[in-house]
Structures are given as C-alpha cells and as structure tokens.
C-alpha cells in the first residue's frame, strides 16, 4: 500500500513537471499573474508612459465607446503605445474600413480610418507602435506570412480626414496563425501572442512568437525571422479551449504581460494576465 502511494505520488509529480515543461517559454520566466476581467480586460493591454504618469490600459468588449459601436465597429483588439501615443484597433463585420482610435500625449482623441486593400483581411487584431512612434504594425487573423505596416496615425500621419494608407509589410519567413497581439521590444524585435489552436506550424498550440526584423521599419518591406519561444501558460479550473489574447512589454522594468482567457465559465473566474521577465 505504501509503495502504491509512493508510485502514485511520483506519477503525479512527473505529470506536473511535464505540464510545466510543456508550457515553459524560452528566455522568459513567469513571475506572477493577475486576474483578467472578461468584460473590460479580455482583448489586450498597453503601457502608456507620459510625463504626467504611467498607465496600463486594457481593452475588452466593455471598453468600446458607444458611438463607435453604433457605427458598426463592434470589436476592439490589442492596443499599442510608444512615446506617449496610444492606439486602439477596431474592426467591423462587413468589409468596411478599419478604425484606429488614437490618443495623443496631451490626452486628445482622434479617429483614423483605413480603407481595406483588395487583398487585405478585415480583421484588425492588434496595433503595435514602433519605439520611435513613426510606424504602426497591425495584424490580420488566420494563417499569414505578413504583418501590415502603416504610418503611425497622429504622430506621423496627422490628417484624420484622409485615408490612413498601407505603407509596407513585414514579410515573415515562417507562417503564423491567429496572432492576437504584438509589441516591440526594440526597433528590430517584436514579441507576438498566437492563439493557434492547431500546433502544426511550430509544434505547439498557443505559442509566444519572436519576430526579428532585418532592419528598423522605414516604409519599405522588411523581412521578419519568426521563432517560437514555446507554449504560453494554460492554467484554469475548467477544461476546454483557452484563448490567448494580447500582450504588452513594459519598458520601465522589462516586464512582459500576456493575456490568456480561460475556457467556459472560468472565463469569468480565473482568466489571467501572466507576467514574465527575461531569464
């Protein structure tokens, strides 16, 4: 009986260790987590650094302004920020324009619209702002070999009466699937959260991806080398399909935050924003 108990304990320990290893993220150590509210913290987040103070702002279905909702923009993605600028990406169900809601460093808001290119998906999953605030990277849904680049609305493209143009692409050397959020670590490196449910592209579902650019964004196409850093944490009291959402890199203390929504009813109870530091 004692031997059976020891063997059972060993099996449980090995299973726990295997699960932990399967979810290890290369180069980053999990240092904690915070509860993520399903209504207003379910899509993404961005750290906004200004002389007046620093704010971590989340997005979710409950944060969509009523006027935008009534005009058809019914989904908000993972926001981005740099140099005090803050941008939220919005999409609609038809093939109407994408919308980027931008707050300037002085706190004023302006809406910028981008008419879809003929080849462009209508999904507007995230906005990532380059460290110099000259460029904005936006993401589509599905299996893609590109990320889209626009001049940063407000900072580099101030005229909101004009169509926000497509400028160039980050041409990925490896396909990615269902990217929900990206953020710049440096001018030539992004981290991206993938909600990939299949796992065929990188050998694991829900990976954290690293994209290394051949050079800083300049308005011309640039190659991006994609590396999977492993599966993001999938921990919940419920079983089922998790949804990896947006992420944010806080340059003040080099903290990476990644949002993972839990399956089923647990989306309300134990969804988390995981915090990581570079190992």
C-alpha positions in Angstrom: 0.0 0.0 0.0 2.8 2.4 0.9 4.6 1.5 -2.4 1.5 2.2 -4.4 1.2 5.6 -2.7 4.8 6.5 -3.5 4.4 5.4 -7.1 1.2 7.4 -7.4 2.8 10.5 -6.0 5.7 10.1 -8.4 3.4 9.8 -11.3 1.5 13.0 -10.3 4.8 14.8 -9.8 6.1 13.8 -13.2 2.8 14.8 -14.8 3.0 18.2 -13.1 6.6 18.7 -14.2 5.8 17.6 -17.8 3.0 20.1 -17.9 5.2 22.8 -16.6 7.9 22.0 -19.1 5.4 21.9 -22.0 4.3 25.4 -21.1 7.8 26.8 -20.5 8.6 29.9 -22.5 12.2 30.1 -23.7 14.1 33.1 -22.4 11.3 34.3 -20.2 10.5 33.4 -16.6 6.9 33.7 -15.2 7.0 36.0 -12.2 3.3 36.2 -11.4 -0.2 36.8 -12.7 -3.2 39.0 -12.2 -6.9 38.2 -12.7 -8.3 39.5 -16.0 -11.9 40.6 -16.1 -13.8 39.2 -19.0 -15.8 42.3 -19.8 -13.1 45.0 -19.9 -9.7 43.2 -19.8 -10.3 40.5 -22.3 -8.6 41.7 -25.5 -5.2 43.3 -24.7 -3.3 46.0 -22.9 -0.7 48.7 -23.4 1.6 50.6 -21.1 1.3 54.3 -21.7 4.3 56.3 -20.4 3.8 60.1 -20.1 5.4 62.9 -18.0 2.1 63.0 -16.1 2.4 59.4 -15.1 2.2 55.8 -16.4 -0.9 53.8 -17.0 -1.6 50.2 -18.1 -4.8 50.4 -20.1 -6.8 47.3 -21.0 -9.3 46.7 -23.8 -12.4 44.5 -23.9 -15.9 44.4 -25.2 -17.0 46.6 -22.4 -14.5 49.4 -23.4 -15.8 50.0 -26.9 -17.2 53.6 -27.0 -20.9 53.6 -27.7 -20.6 55.9 -30.7 -18.2 53.5 -32.4 -20.4 50.5 -31.5 -23.4 52.1 -33.1 -21.4 52.9 -36.2 -20.6 49.2 -36.7 -17.1 48.8 -35.1 -18.0 46.0 -32.7 -14.6 44.5 -32.0 -11.6 46.1 -30.3 -8.2 44.4 -30.4 -4.9 44.6 -28.5 -3.8 48.3 -28.2 -0.3 49.7 -28.6 1.7 52.7 -27.3 5.0 54.5 -27.6 6.3 58.0 -26.9 3.1 58.8 -25.1 0.9 57.9 -28.1 -1.8 55.3 -27.6 -3.8 53.5 -30.3 -6.7 51.0 -30.3 -7.6 48.9 -33.4 -11.3 48.4 -34.3 -12.9 46.2 -36.9 -16.4 45.6 -38.2 -18.2 42.5 -39.6 -18.5 43.8 -43.2 -15.6 44.9 -45.4 -15.9 48.4 -44.3 -12.9 50.4 -43.2 -10.7 49.6 -40.2 -10.6 52.2 -37.5 -7.8 53.2 -35.2 -8.7 55.3 -32.2 -5.7 57.3 -31.2 -4.9 59.3 -28.0 -2.2 61.9 -28.3 0.3 62.5 -25.5 -1.8 65.6 -24.5 -4.9 63.4 -24.0 -6.9 64.3 -27.0 -8.6 61.6 -29.0 -8.8 61.3 -32.8 -10.3 58.5 -35.1 -8.4 57.4 -38.2 -9.9 55.1 -40.9 -8.1 52.8 -43.2 -9.9 51.5 -46.3 -9.0 47.9 -46.9 -6.7 46.9 -49.7 -8.3 44.4 -52.2 -6.2 41.6 -50.7 -6.5 42.6 -47.1 -8.4 40.7 -44.4 -10.9 42.8 -42.5 -9.6 41.6 -39.1 -7.8 44.2 -37.0 -6.4 42.1 -34.2 -3.8 44.4 -32.8 -1.8 47.6 -33.1 1.9 47.8 -32.2 3.7 51.1 -32.3 7.4 51.3 -33.2 9.7 52.7 -30.4 10.1 56.0 -32.4 6.3 56.3 -32.9 6.7 56.7 -36.6 5.1 53.3 -37.6 2.3 51.1 -36.6 2.1 47.4 -37.2 -1.4 45.9 -37.5 -2.4 42.2 -37.6 -4.9 40.1 -39.5 -6.5 36.8 -38.5 -5.8 33.3 -39.9 -2.7 31.8 -41.3 -0.5 34.7 -42.6 3.0 35.3 -43.9 2.9 39.1 -43.2 2.2 41.8 -40.7 0.9 45.1 -42.1 2.7 48.5 -41.5 1.1 51.9 -41.6 2.4 55.4 -40.7 1.6 55.9 -37.1 -1.7 57.8 -37.1 -1.4 61.1 -35.2 2.3 61.1 -34.8 3.4 60.5 -38.4 0.1 60.9 -40.2 -1.8 63.7 -38.5 -4.6 64.4 -41.0 -7.6 62.3 -39.9 -9.7 63.5 -42.8 -7.6 61.4 -45.2 -7.4 57.6 -45.6 -4.7 56.1 -43.4 -2.6 54.3 -46.0 -0.9 50.9 -46.1 2.8 51.6 -46.2 4.6 48.3 -46.3 4.8 44.8 -44.8 6.9 42.7 -42.5 7.4 39.6 -44.7 7.6 36.7 -42.3 10.0 33.8 -43.2 7.6 31.4 -41.4 3.8 31.4 -41.5 2.0 32.4 -38.3 -1.6 31.7 -37.2 -4.2 33.7 -35.3 -1.8 36.4 -33.9 -3.7 38.3 -31.3 -1.1 40.8 -30.2 2.4 42.1 -30.8 4.6 44.6 -29.2 8.1 45.9 -29.8 11.0 45.1 -27.5 13.5 47.0 -29.7 13.3 48.7 -33.1 14.1 45.3 -34.7 12.4 42.8 -32.4 8.7 42.1 -31.7 7.0 39.5 -29.5 3.7 38.2 -30.6 1.0 36.1 -28.9 -0.6 33.5 -31.1 -3.9 31.8 -30.4 -3.1 29.0 -32.8 -5.4 26.1 -31.9 -3.7 23.5 -34.2 0.0 23.5 -33.3 1.1 22.3 -36.7 3.2 25.4 -37.5 5.6 25.3 -34.5 4.8 22.0 -32.8 2.7 23.5 -30.1 -0.6 25.4 -29.7 -0.8 28.9 -28.3 2.9 29.9 -28.8 4.7 33.0 -27.9 6.5 34.1 -31.0 9.6 36.3 -31.5 10.0 38.2 -34.8 13.4 39.6 -35.6 13.4 42.2 -38.3 16.2 42.6 -40.9 16.2 46.3 -40.0 14.1 49.0 -38.4 10.8 49.9 -40.1 11.3 52.6 -42.8 8.3 52.4 -45.1 9.6 49.6 -47.3 9.1 45.9 -46.9 11.3 44.2 -44.4 11.9 40.5 -43.6 10.9 39.1 -40.2 12.5 35.9 -38.9 10.0 34.1 -36.7 10.9 31.9 -33.7 8.6 30.1 -31.4 9.5 30.5 -27.7 7.1 27.8 -26.6 3.6 27.5 -25.3 2.1 30.1 -23.1 0.6 29.1 -19.7 -2.8 27.4 -20.0 -4.0 27.1 -16.4 -7.6 27.0 -15.3 -10.1 25.2 -13.1 -12.1 24.4 -16.3 -11.1 22.2 -19.2 -11.6 23.2 -22.8 -10.3 25.8 -25.2 -8.2 28.7 -23.9 -8.0 31.9 -25.9 -4.6 33.7 -26.0 -5.2 37.4 -26.4 -2.9 40.5 -26.5 0.4 41.3 -24.9 2.4 44.2 -23.7 6.1 44.9 -23.0 6.6 47.4 -20.2 10.0 49.1 -21.0 10.2 50.6 -17.5 11.1 47.3 -15.8 11.2 44.9 -18.8 8.0 43.1 -17.8 6.1 41.2 -20.5 2.4 40.7 -19.9 0.3 38.2 -21.8 -3.4 37.8 -21.6 -4.9 34.3 -21.5 -8.7 33.8 -21.2 -9.9 30.6 -19.6 -12.4 28.1 -21.1 -16.1 28.0 -20.4 -17.5 29.5 -17.2 -13.9 30.0 -15.9 -13.5 32.9 -18.3 -15.2 34.9 -15.5 -13.2 33.4 -12.6 -9.6 32.6 -13.5 -8.6 34.3 -16.7 -5.2 35.8 -16.2 -2.6 38.3 -17.3 0.7 36.5 -16.9 3.8 38.5 -16.1 7.2 37.4 -17.3 10.8 38.7 -17.0 13.7 37.9 -19.3 15.7 34.9 -18.0 
